Amino acid sequence: MSEWMQLLDGWPEPLIRAGQVVLILLLAWLAQRLLSRGISRLGQRYSLLPPEVLLALRGFLRWLIIGSALMLVLERLGVSATVLWTALTGFTAVAAVAFFAIWSVLSNMFCALLIFTMGPFRLGDTVEVIESADKPGVKGRVLSINLFYTTLEDVSEEAAGALLQVPNSLFFQKSVRRWR
């Protein structure tokens, strides 16, 4: 009997720590599932945001929950909070530099979000981006809108049917004419 007690003497602390890690992971999984379902149901019920925005929101929340769970697990495994915060702030500084480096890409993505939410034009509309008062601009029927470009089918006589990809940020930098 005393041999068994000696064998089990070092086990309670690692078992408790493993239980805490499993509990953190289980709660993170449960929170992710509940938030994802809740966002999906809100999107279906109220139709305020297009499915693409809801998909991005669910992805952002999933990664936020995964990151938080990872930080908690590392803390339970003995990684110092100071080390975690130092790594996090270092990563944030690098991300800020990268953010300025890819500003135009992020600008197009943000403008796509504005196009989806504000609806200045829709699929099937004919739009013209006006360069200046004396020059005709890009004109076409909207075929698709993605995160970087809006694809237009050229309606001019000389290039009818050609596809034009217009950066989304251009719709907020120039005047736009629209026909439904």
C-alpha positions, 0 to 999 in steps of 0.5 A: 500500500505504501508503495502505491502511495509513493508512486502516486505522490507526484501525480496530482499536480500534473493531472490537475494542470492537464485537466485545466488545459483540457477545460480551457480547450473545451470552453474555447471550442464551446464559445467558438461554436456558440458565437459562430451559430449565433452570428449565423442565426442573426445573419439569417434572421435580420439580413443586415450584412452580406454573407461574406462579411458574416464569414469574415466576422466568424473567422475573426472571432474564431482566431481571437478565441483560439489565440486567447485559449493558446495564451491561457494554455501556455500560462497554465504550462508555466510560460511567464506572462511577461514573456507572453506580453513581450512576444505579443507587443513585438508581434503587434509592432511588426504587424503595425509596420506591415499594415503601413506596407500593405495600406493599399490592399487594406484600403481596397478591403475596407472599401469592399466592406463599405460597398457591401454595407452601404450599397452605393451600387449592386450587382447588375447596376451600370456604373461609371467612374468619372475621371474629370469633367472633360474625360469619360471614365470607366463604365460598365455593368457590375458583374461581381464585387470581391475584397479587392476589385469590382468586376465590370462588363464594358458597355462601350461600343468599341470594347463591348463585353470586355471585363474591367477590374476596378479597385474598390478604393477608386469608387470612393476617390472619384465620382460615380454615376449609377444606372439601375 
